[in-house]
């Protein structure tokens, strides 16, 4: 079992949480993490790149000049890819880059990403954020107390005060429980989890 310290907004230890090693103590495998991050990024691709083929460019269907006697190579259309302003060959067309990945692999990668943060002492459990009003300065002060400059914050319920207080701070991202993902867990140096969210994550990711 792994024991996580719980802090308040003043950086005072106010309790401990015992979590399962099957979720927070998994040995990370680079290949699994890489595969899931690649899958996530593929799903984000717009896939809107598009070029015009010879049937789509503007131009005449008339034969530009006679077949023989001019000394030039024969040509049947000024929309040929060989000509200036002609169509493209094998160029990109709109497509969907996303593909499916087994749920088991995705859940395993999440467990590995969380375990990596714990192993590197980069996972912080907070009981509360101590924010009574929307104020960026207060949120910045909280992060400075813990010496954190780049973090993803996972909350159990929507918190408008927290979201609006941190939206102007660079390298800070708020994630709801349902939005937790491998890419963001690995991208940000620290992971801050609100205390009630830890149990939900553990229950959801149990193998």
N, C-alpha and C positions, 0 to 999 in steps of 0.2 A: 504493500500500500504506500501511496505517496501523500505526504502531508504538505498542504499549502497554507502559508500564513495569510491572514486576512487583515487588511489595513483600513483605517479611516482616511478622510481627506487631509488630516494633519500629519500623516505618515506615522501614526501610532498603531502598533499591533493590537488588534481588538479580538482576535480569535484565530482558530485554525480549522481547516477543512481536510478531512481524510478522503482521498479519491482513489479510484481503482487504477492499478498499473496496467490493466488491459486497455485503458483509454489514454491515460496520461503518462504511461511508462513504456511505450512501444519503441523498439529499436528502429530508427528511421532508415529507409532504403532510398537512395538517390533516384533509382530508376522509377520507382512508384510515384514519388513526388514529381519528377520530371514529366511523366506521362499525364498526370492529372492537370498540371499547370499548362501543358501543351493543349490538352483538351479544352480547358477554360478559355485560353487565348484564341483558339480556333473558333469557338462559339461566338466570340466577340467581334470577329472580322465582319466587316460590312458586306464584302463580296459584291460591290457595285461597279467594279472596274469594267469598262466596256469599250470596244473599238468597233468600227464599221467594216463590214465585209464588202466585197465588190458589188453585192446586190443592194447595199444600203447607201453607198456614196452617190453624190449627185454626178451626173454625166449622161452622155448620150449612148444609146445602144447601136448607133450607126458605126459601121466600119470606118476607121479614121482615114485610111487611104487604100488604094488598090493593092491586091495581093502581090502582084509581080511588077517588076520594071522600075521600081523607085530606088533600089539599092539598099533599102532599109529592111530590118527584120519585120516579118509579117505581124500584123496586129489585128485583133478582131474587135477590141473595145478600148475606149480611153479610161475605163474603170479597172483595168488590169492592175494587179499588185505591183507590176513592174514599172508602172507609170507614176509620175508625180500626181499627187492627189487621188491615187488609186486606192482600192480597198486593202485592208490588212488580211494576212493569212495566219490562221491559228492564234489570233489575238485573244485576250481575255474577254469573257462574257459574264454577265451577272450569274453568281452561283452561291450556294450555301456551303460554307466550309465546316459547319458543325458535324459531329459524328457522335455515335453513342459509346459510352464507356460503362462497364459493369458497376452497379451500385456498391458492390463489395469493395472494389478498388478505390472508389471515391471516399467511402467511409474510412477505409484503412489509411488513406493519405491524410485525411483530417486528423486522425489519431496520431499519426507520425508528426504532423506539423505542430500540434499542441505539445507533444512530447519533446520535440526539438527545442521549443521555447522554454520549457521547464528545465531541461538539461542545461541550457545556457543561461539560466536565471533571468529570463526575459519575459516571464509571465507574472502578472500582478493581479491579485484579487482585491477589489475594493468593496467595502460595505456601503459606502455612499460617496458622492462627489462633493458634498458640501456647498452646492450651488443653490442659493435662495432666489436668485434673479438672473436674467439673461445678461451676462457680463463676460466678455472675452478675457478681461484682465484676471478675473478670478480663476478661470479655467487654465490660463497660462501659468498662474501662480501654483496651481495644483500640480501641473506637469513639472515645473521647475523644482518643486519640493522633492520629487522622486527622480530628478535628473533625467527626465524623458524628453526627447526631442522628436521622435518619430514613432507613432503608435496607432494601433487599431483598437477601438474600444467596442466591446461586445456587451449589449444590454439585453435584459430579459423582457422589458416592456418599452414602448416608445417614450422617450424623454425629450420633450421639446426644448426645455431649458438647456439641457446638455448639448443637444444638436445645434441650437442657435448660438450657444456660447463658444462652440469649437469650430464653427464653419469658416471663420476667418483665420484660423491657425493652420499654417502650412504643415503638411506631413502628419495630419491627424484625421482619422476617418472613423465615423460611427457606423457600426454594423448591428442590425437586429439579429436575434438568434437564428432566424430562418435564412439569413444572408451570409452566415459564416462560411468561409471558403478557403481553400488551400493557398490560392494565389495571394490574397491579402494577408494571411497569417505569415507567409514567408517574406512578403515584400516589406512589411513594417518591422522595425527593430524590436518593438515591445508589443505585447498583447495585454490589454487591460480588460478584465472580465468583472462585471458586477456580480457580487456574491450569489444571488439567487440563480443566476444563469449557469453557474458551474454544475449544479445538480442536473439541470435540464440537458446540458451538453453531454454529461456522463451517461445519462439514461438513453439518450438518442444514439450515441455512438458505441454502445456496448456491443461486442461481437456476438 
